[in-house]
Amino acid sequence: MKKIEDIDIIFIWRIFKKHWHWISLTAAVSAISTYLICVFLISPVYKAEISLFAWDEKNKKPAFLQGSNPRPVAESPANDANYGISIHDINLGTQLVNDYKELINSRYVLDKVTSILEQKLPADKNVDFTFVAMLPRQTRFMRVAVYSKSSVKAELAAAVIAEVFIDSVNELMNIKRVQVVDKAKIIGIVSPKTKVTTIIAFVIGGGAMFLIFLAYAFFHHTLHDSSVVTSELKLPTIGKISEISGDGNEKLACLPDQNQQYRFNYAVEDFLLLQTNLFYSLVQKNSAQILLLTSATAKEGKTFVSVNLGLTLAGSGKKVLMIDCDLRKIEFDYFDIPRFPGLVNHLLGETALSGIIHKNVLDTTLSIINSGPIPPNPPRMLEIFQNSNILEELKTQYDYIILDAPPLQNMADGLMLSKLADGTIIVADSKRTPVNLVRSAVEQLNKINTNILGVVLNHFSPEGYGYGYGYGYGYGYGQGEPDQKS
């Protein structure tokens, strides 16, 4: 998991820049889907309105409908009924507001309205409608809004509600104080709000996908670049191995064919650079350099790196020996060589050292020692290996000895073997391995003062990686164009 203090605008921008196409695609799909749903699957809801006014029955018409030349308010007596709204009207109107509100929202009015609508619109009998009565403060106006999926029913319902309400006020309250001001009319479609909903879906869809990528980057913080290795582990990146895809032969990426050509030239260049970095990282000596390759977890590509590093060193004319030190499972399935006898058979005294070495593998200077049968107690076998003089004997015969060790997580095997090596290399899957697991592995190695040479990032695919090489290098390597299909 990434540290909270490392979350800044640059980190957020990098996440967006890396995944903007997926974010945009998700936003577009969300918007288009929402638009289609709103247009074709959701029935529109229509709104109709009608306005009512409560007025004094002493007047033939409400104040706002009287003559065009009323006396100024300052000259009108407060109790003069011939000029507009009086104080009596206001007080009475204020008292009746709550009564009107309760009445129009009563089941009595609703049942009458429903009955009339069923008679007038039998075809829309099953079409629901709702209405809301709004009574602005300190006024005697009443506005009724009706909502229905049928525009005809919404408009007719508004008119019927007004009619039933006026009759109910007269019948129940014995007051003739309500008159229609604005007749029932369709205002428009209130739902769905296609344009607004589509925009919201676009924002939410893209935002949700961005948050998913952001959360993934936060909780699944991997060694995706050498800068992360430096900042998180305080170690150098001594190799970046490009991701290789193929039909199975890609395991031996650094094995030339009979014409000394390579199928994966870019991978060869990666291992050549790793070889060069190792040359400057190791203290030069007369005997063989012993390298330990391990990882934090399984499936990091550790054996792939071990095999191709061995082939790269052998291609430069060095005598290389690889020892499969993972006694818990089969590792070297890259070569068509017998698994038995192996290292375990020699440690048990069953086979001589010379009898377990497979020399000149694939017609190269690479030699292999397989692990042999899986023992009941692998740590005990490795302890015997530590205390034996096997490596001392082998160091005089080879230039490099590569120990392919088990992962460090939950096992002591790799820690035991690291004490035998001149330098330890940690292989990490740059796309998959969380930083915290590699950090834990480094801490374990540092506790026993292991010489960690650095980290090799496997499955590395930097943005904009598109260059290739059509020429060869030294170290005995042949020339050839990269296979475009790979």
Backbone torsions as a table, in degrees:
resi	resn	phi	psi	omega
1	MET	NA	138.0	-178.7
2	LYS	-73.5	151.6	178.7
3	LYS	-73.9	142.9	-177.4
4	ILE	-60.2	-39.7	-176.5
5	GLU	-67.8	-14.2	179.5
6	ASP	-87.6	-5.6	179.4
7	ILE	-82.2	108.1	178.9
8	ASP	-137.9	-176.6	-176.6
9	ILE	-64.3	-31.9	179.1
10	ILE	-67.7	-43.3	177.8
11	PHE	-61.2	-44.8	179.9
12	ILE	-63.6	-42.1	-180.0
13	TRP	-64.4	-38.7	179.7
14	ARG	-63.9	-39.4	178.4
15	ILE	-63.6	-44.8	180.0
16	PHE	-64.7	-43.4	-178.5
17	LYS	-63.8	-36.8	-177.6
18	LYS	-72.4	-35.2	-173.1
19	HIS	-117.4	19.3	-173.4
20	TRP	-60.4	-32.5	-178.0
21	HIS	-67.7	-38.6	177.4
22	TRP	-70.9	-38.2	178.4
23	ILE	-63.5	-45.5	179.9
24	SER	-65.0	-41.2	179.7
25	LEU	-62.8	-43.7	179.2
26	THR	-64.1	-42.0	178.7
27	ALA	-62.3	-43.3	-179.5
28	ALA	-65.8	-43.6	179.2
29	VAL	-63.2	-41.5	178.7
30	SER	-62.5	-44.1	-179.1
31	ALA	-66.0	-46.1	-179.0
32	ILE	-64.6	-42.9	179.2
33	SER	-62.3	-43.7	179.7
34	THR	-64.1	-41.5	179.4
35	TYR	-62.0	-45.7	-179.6
36	LEU	-64.8	-38.4	177.7
37	ILE	-63.9	-44.8	-179.4
38	CYS	-63.6	-37.6	-175.3
39	VAL	-80.5	-41.4	-170.2
40	PHE	-107.7	-23.0	-174.1
41	LEU	-109.2	-26.1	-177.9
42	ILE	-102.1	123.8	178.3
43	SER	-72.5	137.3	-179.8
44	PRO	-69.5	147.3	176.5
45	VAL	-107.8	122.7	-177.7
46	TYR	-95.8	150.2	178.0
47	LYS	-119.8	128.9	174.5
48	ALA	-121.2	146.8	-178.8
49	GLU	-130.3	151.0	172.1
50	ILE	-143.4	140.7	-178.3
51	SER	-111.9	138.8	179.2
52	LEU	-123.4	159.7	179.1
53	PHE	-141.1	132.5	177.7
54	ALA	-94.5	124.9	-174.3
55	TRP	-134.3	166.6	-175.7
56	ASP	-77.7	126.6	-176.3
57	GLU	-68.3	-12.0	177.4
58	LYS	-68.4	-28.7	-178.2
59	ASN	-92.9	147.2	177.8
60	LYS	-70.8	-32.0	-179.2
61	LYS	-138.3	156.4	175.8
62	PRO	-66.4	160.9	-171.5
63	ALA	-55.8	-39.5	-173.5
64	PHE	-74.2	-5.3	177.2
65	LEU	-104.8	1.1	-177.3
66	GLN	-78.3	-174.6	-173.6
67	GLY	-50.7	160.6	-174.5
68	SER	-84.6	-6.4	-179.1
69	ASN	-125.8	62.7	178.1
70	PRO	-71.5	155.2	176.3
71	ARG	-64.5	145.3	176.2
72	PRO	-53.3	150.9	-178.0
73	VAL	-58.3	-38.8	-178.2
74	ALA	-62.8	-26.2	-177.0
75	GLU	-96.0	-7.9	-175.4
76	SER	-87.9	127.7	174.5
77	PRO	-63.1	147.4	-177.4
78	ALA	-63.5	-26.3	-176.6
79	ASN	-108.0	15.9	-179.6
80	ASP	-82.2	111.2	-174.8
81	ALA	-76.1	-11.7	-178.3
82	ASN	-79.6	-8.2	-174.5
83	TYR	-126.6	90.3	167.5
84	GLY	65.8	-154.0	-173.3
85	ILE	-85.4	128.0	179.5
86	SER	-96.4	168.8	176.7
87	ILE	-61.3	-36.9	177.9
88	HIS	-59.4	-43.0	179.0
89	ASP	-62.1	-42.6	-178.3
90	ILE	-63.7	-46.3	-179.7
91	ASN	-62.9	-44.5	-179.7
92	LEU	-65.7	-39.8	178.9
93	GLY	-63.2	-39.8	179.3
94	THR	-63.8	-38.3	-179.7
95	GLN	-69.1	-31.7	-175.3
96	LEU	-87.7	-11.2	-176.6
97	VAL	-55.9	-50.1	-178.5
98	ASN	-64.3	-36.3	178.4
99	ASP	-64.2	-44.4	178.2
100	TYR	-59.7	-44.3	-177.2
101	LYS	-62.2	-45.4	-179.9
102	GLU	-66.0	-38.2	-177.2
103	LEU	-67.6	-47.5	-175.7
104	ILE	-68.0	-24.6	178.4
105	ASN	-93.9	5.8	-176.5
106	SER	-78.5	158.7	176.6
107	ARG	-66.5	-26.5	178.9
108	TYR	-59.7	-48.9	179.0
109	VAL	-69.1	-42.8	-177.9
110	LEU	-60.8	-42.8	-179.4
111	ASP	-64.6	-40.8	178.9
112	LYS	-65.4	-43.8	179.5
113	VAL	-62.1	-43.9	-179.9
114	THR	-61.7	-42.2	-179.6
115	SER	-63.7	-43.7	-179.9
116	ILE	-65.9	-41.9	-179.4
117	LEU	-65.3	-36.6	178.4
118	GLU	-64.7	-32.5	178.5
119	GLN	-75.0	-40.3	-176.4
120	LYS	-82.1	-30.9	-179.1
121	LEU	-129.6	70.7	-178.3
122	PRO	-64.3	-27.4	-179.7
123	ALA	-69.5	-27.6	-179.3
124	ASP	-103.1	27.3	-176.9
125	LYS	-59.2	-37.6	-176.3
126	ASN	-90.8	3.5	177.5
127	VAL	-86.3	118.2	-177.4
128	ASP	-73.1	158.1	172.7
129	PHE	-146.8	151.1	175.0
130	THR	-133.6	157.5	177.9
131	PHE	-144.1	154.8	179.9
132	VAL	-131.1	130.4	177.1
133	ALA	-101.1	126.4	-178.7
134	MET	-115.1	128.2	-178.9
135	LEU	-121.9	95.8	179.5
136	PRO	-59.0	144.9	-178.1
137	ARG	-63.0	145.1	174.1
138	GLN	57.9	27.7	172.9
139	THR	-134.8	168.3	177.0
140	ARG	-112.2	17.5	175.1
141	PHE	-83.4	146.5	175.1
142	MET	-134.0	128.3	178.6
143	ARG	-116.9	126.6	-179.2
144	VAL	-111.2	122.8	177.7
145	ALA	-108.5	128.3	-178.7
146	VAL	-115.1	137.3	-178.7
147	TYR	-122.9	131.7	179.5
148	SER	-160.6	155.5	177.1
149	LYS	-78.4	-7.4	175.0
150	SER	-110.7	120.1	-179.8
151	SER	-64.4	-36.6	179.4
152	VAL	-64.1	-44.3	-178.4
153	LYS	-69.6	-35.9	180.0
154	ALA	-63.3	-44.6	-179.3
155	GLU	-68.6	-44.6	179.9
156	LEU	-66.2	-37.9	179.7
157	ALA	-63.1	-38.0	177.9
158	ALA	-61.7	-44.1	179.2
159	ALA	-66.2	-40.7	-179.2
160	VAL	-67.6	-39.1	178.5
161	ILE	-60.7	-44.2	178.5
162	ALA	-62.1	-43.3	-179.4
163	GLU	-63.1	-47.7	-179.1
164	VAL	-66.0	-38.7	-179.3
165	PHE	-65.3	-44.4	179.3
166	ILE	-61.2	-44.5	178.7
167	ASP	-64.2	-38.1	-178.6
168	SER	-67.9	-39.4	177.5
169	VAL	-62.9	-41.9	179.3
170	ASN	-67.9	-40.2	-174.9
171	GLU	-76.9	-46.4	-173.3
172	LEU	-88.5	-35.2	-175.1
173	MET	-106.2	-6.4	179.9
174	ASN	55.0	41.8	-178.3
175	ILE	-128.8	129.2	176.2
176	LYS	-106.5	73.6	-172.0
177	ARG	-126.6	14.9	-176.8
178	VAL	-124.1	132.2	-179.7
179	GLN	-139.7	145.2	178.1
180	VAL	-74.2	127.9	177.6
181	VAL	-97.7	-59.2	177.0
182	ASP	-110.3	122.0	-179.1
183	LYS	-65.0	161.8	-179.8
184	ALA	-60.5	135.0	-176.7
185	LYS	-153.8	142.5	176.6
186	ILE	-74.6	123.4	179.6
187	ILE	-83.9	-37.2	-179.4
188	GLY	153.0	-170.6	178.7
189	ILE	-91.1	125.3	-179.1
190	VAL	-102.5	-15.9	-179.6
191	SER	-156.6	139.4	-4.6
192	PRO	-80.0	150.8	174.9
193	LYS	-86.8	84.9	-168.4
194	THR	-57.4	-47.6	-176.0
195	LYS	-64.6	-50.2	-179.1
196	VAL	-64.2	-43.1	-178.9
197	THR	-64.2	-38.1	178.6
198	THR	-64.6	-42.6	178.5
199	ILE	-63.8	-43.1	179.0
200	ILE	-62.7	-41.7	178.7
201	ALA	-63.2	-38.8	177.6
202	PHE	-60.9	-46.3	-178.3
203	VAL	-68.1	-45.0	-177.7
204	ILE	-67.7	-42.2	179.9
205	GLY	-62.1	-49.4	178.3
206	GLY	-66.0	-39.8	179.4
207	GLY	-65.3	-39.5	179.3
208	ALA	-64.5	-43.1	178.8
209	MET	-65.4	-39.3	178.1
210	PHE	-63.1	-41.5	179.1
211	LEU	-65.6	-33.8	177.2
212	ILE	-64.2	-47.1	178.0
213	PHE	-63.9	-37.9	179.9
214	LEU	-65.6	-44.4	178.6
215	ALA	-64.7	-39.8	179.0
216	TYR	-63.4	-43.5	179.1
217	ALA	-65.2	-31.6	-178.7
218	PHE	-75.3	-46.5	-175.7
219	PHE	-87.5	-23.8	179.7
220	HIS	-115.0	62.2	-176.8
221	HIS	-78.8	111.0	-175.1
222	THR	-109.6	170.6	178.0
223	LEU	-85.2	66.9	-173.7
224	HIS	-77.7	-10.6	-178.7
225	ASP	-154.7	159.1	-178.8
226	SER	-63.3	-27.2	178.8
227	SER	-64.9	-34.1	177.7
228	VAL	-69.9	-38.9	177.8
229	VAL	-60.1	-43.8	-178.9
230	THR	-66.6	-46.2	-175.3
231	SER	-74.2	-36.7	-174.4
232	GLU	-89.8	-36.0	-173.4
233	LEU	-111.0	-12.1	-176.7
234	LYS	56.9	40.1	179.9
235	LEU	-129.8	154.5	176.2
236	PRO	-80.7	155.9	172.0
237	THR	-96.6	110.1	-175.2
238	ILE	-95.3	-2.8	178.8
239	GLY	-166.6	143.0	173.7
240	LYS	-128.8	110.2	-175.6
241	ILE	-98.9	117.9	-177.1
242	SER	-63.4	151.2	177.4
243	GLU	-71.8	134.0	-176.0
244	ILE	-120.0	133.2	175.0
245	SER	-121.3	142.1	-178.4
246	GLY	-172.7	-160.6	-174.7
247	ASP	-103.3	13.6	-179.7
248	GLY	120.2	-28.4	179.1
249	ASN	-75.9	-5.8	-178.5
250	GLU	-69.4	-13.0	179.2
251	LYS	-60.5	-36.4	178.6
252	LEU	-102.1	63.1	-173.8
253	ALA	-65.6	-27.2	-175.2
254	CYS	-102.9	20.9	177.6
255	LEU	-98.5	116.4	179.9
256	PRO	-76.3	158.2	176.0
257	ASP	-85.6	-169.6	-177.1
258	GLN	-64.4	-23.9	179.2
259	ASN	-95.4	14.5	-180.0
260	GLN	58.0	38.9	175.2
261	GLN	-113.7	155.5	-174.6
262	TYR	-118.2	139.0	179.1
263	ARG	-75.7	-31.4	-177.9
264	PHE	-122.5	76.4	-176.6
265	ASN	-60.6	-37.5	-178.7
266	TYR	-66.2	-32.8	176.3
267	ALA	-69.1	-37.8	177.0
268	VAL	-60.0	-42.8	178.6
269	GLU	-62.2	-38.0	178.7
270	ASP	-62.4	-43.9	-179.2
271	PHE	-74.1	-29.4	173.7
272	LEU	-64.1	-39.9	178.0
273	LEU	-67.2	-39.1	175.9
274	LEU	-61.4	-43.1	178.0
275	GLN	-60.1	-42.3	-179.7
276	THR	-65.1	-43.2	179.3
277	ASN	-63.2	-37.8	177.7
278	LEU	-65.1	-38.3	-179.3
279	PHE	-59.1	-39.6	-179.1
280	TYR	-86.2	-13.7	-179.3
281	SER	-87.9	-28.4	-176.3
282	LEU	-91.8	141.9	174.3
283	VAL	-73.7	125.4	-175.7
284	GLN	-69.2	138.9	178.6
285	LYS	-149.2	169.1	-176.0
286	ASN	-78.6	-31.8	-179.5
287	SER	-87.6	-179.3	-176.6
288	ALA	-65.8	144.1	172.4
289	GLN	-83.9	127.7	-179.3
290	ILE	-103.2	119.2	-179.5
291	LEU	-112.5	134.2	175.3
292	LEU	-109.2	125.9	175.6
293	LEU	-110.7	122.6	-180.0
294	THR	-139.4	-179.4	-179.6
295	SER	-151.4	170.0	179.5
296	ALA	-75.6	-42.2	-179.1
297	THR	-133.4	176.2	177.9
298	ALA	-76.1	165.1	176.6
299	LYS	63.5	34.9	177.2
300	GLU	-94.0	-10.2	-175.8
301	GLY	91.4	22.0	-177.0
302	LYS	-63.0	-45.9	-179.9
303	THR	-68.2	-36.7	176.2
304	PHE	-58.6	-44.5	179.4
305	VAL	-67.6	-40.5	-179.8
306	SER	-60.9	-48.1	-177.3
307	VAL	-62.6	-48.9	-175.5
308	ASN	-75.0	-28.0	172.1
309	LEU	-66.7	-40.5	176.6
310	GLY	-61.7	-42.1	178.4
311	LEU	-66.2	-36.6	179.2
312	THR	-65.6	-45.7	178.6
313	LEU	-64.6	-39.6	178.8
314	ALA	-67.2	-33.4	179.0
315	GLY	-67.2	-20.9	178.1
316	SER	-90.9	10.3	176.2
317	GLY	92.6	5.7	-180.0
318	LYS	-86.8	149.0	173.8
319	LYS	-89.0	119.9	-171.9
320	VAL	-122.9	137.9	175.3
321	LEU	-122.5	127.4	174.8
322	MET	-108.9	132.3	179.0
323	ILE	-118.9	122.6	176.2
324	ASP	-78.9	105.2	-177.3
325	CYS	-100.6	7.3	175.7
326	ASP	-87.9	96.7	-174.7
327	LEU	-85.9	5.5	-176.2
328	ARG	-99.1	-15.4	178.6
329	LYS	-161.8	171.2	179.0
330	ILE	-78.2	129.5	179.5
331	GLU	-114.6	-48.8	-173.6
332	PHE	-83.2	76.2	173.3
333	ASP	-99.6	15.6	-178.3
334	TYR	-82.2	-24.2	-172.6
335	PHE	-119.8	148.8	179.1
336	ASP	-87.5	68.0	179.1
337	ILE	-130.5	151.6	-178.2
338	PRO	-63.5	143.9	176.9
339	ARG	-80.2	-28.5	-178.9
340	PHE	-114.3	144.3	-6.6
341	PRO	-76.3	160.0	-177.7
342	GLY	-138.9	-161.1	-175.6
343	LEU	-59.7	-41.0	-178.7
344	VAL	-63.1	-39.7	179.7
345	ASN	-62.8	-37.5	178.6
346	HIS	-71.5	-41.3	-179.8
347	LEU	-64.0	-28.1	178.3
348	LEU	-86.1	0.5	177.7
349	GLY	79.7	16.4	-176.6
350	GLU	-88.6	-26.8	-175.1
351	THR	-138.7	142.0	177.2
352	ALA	-69.6	159.3	-177.7
353	LEU	-60.7	-40.7	-179.2
354	SER	-65.9	-22.0	-177.4
355	GLY	-81.8	-8.7	-178.9
356	ILE	-109.6	-0.2	-178.5
357	ILE	-95.1	122.8	174.6
358	HIS	-97.8	110.0	-173.2
359	LYS	-96.1	158.6	176.2
360	ASN	51.0	48.4	179.5
361	VAL	-66.3	133.2	179.8
362	LEU	56.5	32.9	178.5
363	ASP	59.4	36.8	176.8
364	THR	-123.6	179.0	177.2
365	THR	-86.3	17.9	179.0
366	LEU	-89.3	131.2	175.5
367	SER	-115.9	152.5	-174.8
368	ILE	-129.9	137.7	166.5
369	ILE	-119.4	113.8	177.5
370	ASN	-77.3	166.3	-175.6
371	SER	-75.3	-29.1	-176.5
372	GLY	86.4	-161.7	-178.5
373	PRO	-67.6	151.1	179.2
374	ILE	-74.8	118.5	-178.0
375	PRO	-79.8	160.5	178.4
376	PRO	-69.8	-23.1	-177.3
377	ASN	-135.8	81.8	-177.3
378	PRO	-57.1	-43.5	179.5
379	PRO	-58.3	-35.4	179.1
380	ARG	-65.5	-39.6	178.0
381	MET	-64.0	-41.1	-180.0
382	LEU	-68.9	-30.8	176.6
383	GLU	-66.6	-39.1	175.9
384	ILE	-64.8	-40.3	178.6
385	PHE	-61.7	-40.0	178.5
386	GLN	-61.6	-42.9	-173.7
387	ASN	-85.3	-4.7	179.4
388	SER	-86.6	172.8	178.1
389	ASN	-106.5	26.9	-176.6
390	ILE	-61.1	-49.7	-177.0
391	LEU	-66.2	-35.7	178.5
392	GLU	-62.2	-37.4	179.0
393	GLU	-71.2	-38.5	-176.4
394	LEU	-76.5	-27.6	-177.0
395	LYS	-62.0	-24.0	-179.7
396	THR	-82.0	-10.3	-175.9
397	GLN	-105.0	-15.6	-173.3
398	TYR	-131.1	161.2	175.0
399	ASP	-89.6	-35.1	179.1
400	TYR	-137.2	138.4	173.2
401	ILE	-122.1	120.5	-178.6
402	ILE	-106.4	121.3	176.9
403	LEU	-99.7	112.8	177.6
404	ASP	-88.1	101.5	-171.4
405	ALA	-96.4	161.2	175.8
406	PRO	-69.4	165.7	174.6
407	PRO	-62.4	156.6	-176.9
408	LEU	-83.8	-20.9	-174.7
409	GLN	-66.5	121.2	175.4
410	ASN	63.0	16.6	178.0
411	MET	-138.8	144.8	180.0
412	ALA	-94.2	-3.1	-173.9
413	ASP	-59.3	-49.2	-177.8
414	GLY	-63.1	-36.9	178.7
415	LEU	-65.6	-40.9	179.1
416	MET	-63.7	-42.8	-177.4
417	LEU	-72.1	-28.1	-177.4
418	SER	-63.1	-24.4	179.4
419	LYS	-72.4	-14.3	-179.6
420	LEU	-91.8	-12.3	-170.8
421	ALA	-98.0	153.5	172.6
422	ASP	-77.1	-26.0	179.0
423	GLY	-159.3	145.8	-178.9
424	THR	-113.0	134.9	177.9
425	ILE	-114.1	130.3	177.9
426	ILE	-101.1	121.1	177.8
427	VAL	-97.1	130.7	-179.1
428	ALA	-134.3	138.4	174.3
429	ASP	-76.4	113.9	-174.0
430	SER	-66.4	-18.6	-178.6
431	LYS	-98.6	-22.3	-168.5
432	ARG	-117.6	-36.0	-170.1
433	THR	-78.1	121.2	177.1
434	PRO	-65.2	145.5	-178.2
435	VAL	-60.6	-39.6	-174.3
436	ASN	-63.8	-31.0	178.2
437	LEU	-70.8	-41.2	177.9
438	VAL	-67.4	-38.7	178.3
439	ARG	-61.0	-40.5	178.0
440	SER	-64.1	-40.3	178.3
441	ALA	-64.3	-41.0	178.6
442	VAL	-63.9	-40.8	179.0
443	GLU	-62.7	-39.0	178.0
444	GLN	-63.1	-43.0	-179.9
445	LEU	-68.1	-37.3	-180.0
446	ASN	-67.3	-28.8	-179.7
447	LYS	-64.2	-28.0	179.6
448	ILE	-107.5	20.3	174.4
449	ASN	57.7	44.3	177.3
450	THR	-74.7	140.9	175.5
451	ASN	-82.4	94.8	-179.8
452	ILE	-87.0	115.7	-178.5
453	LEU	-74.6	-32.9	180.0
454	GLY	155.7	-166.4	-175.7
455	VAL	-118.5	138.5	171.8
456	VAL	-107.1	121.3	179.3
457	LEU	-90.2	111.7	179.2
458	ASN	-92.6	159.0	-177.4
459	HIS	56.0	40.4	-176.4
460	PHE	-85.3	128.5	178.9
461	SER	-141.0	83.2	-179.5
462	PRO	-65.7	154.7	178.2
463	GLU	-64.7	137.8	179.1
464	GLY	79.0	12.6	-178.8
465	TYR	-74.2	105.1	-177.7
466	GLY	-147.9	11.5	-178.6
467	TYR	-87.9	160.7	177.4
468	GLY	-142.7	173.6	-179.5
469	TYR	-127.9	130.4	177.7
470	GLY	-111.2	19.6	-179.1
471	TYR	-137.2	159.5	-177.0
472	GLY	-98.3	172.3	177.0
473	TYR	-117.8	-175.9	178.8
474	GLY	-76.4	-146.3	179.3
475	TYR	60.2	25.1	176.8
476	GLY	81.7	9.8	-177.1
477	TYR	-85.3	144.5	177.6
478	GLY	-84.1	-179.4	-176.7
479	GLN	-115.1	155.1	178.3
480	GLY	171.0	154.5	179.2
481	GLU	-79.1	146.9	177.1
482	PRO	-67.9	146.6	178.1
483	ASP	-75.6	114.2	-175.5
484	GLN	-66.8	-25.7	-179.5
485	LYS	-72.9	-16.5	-178.1
486	SER	-89.4	NA	NA
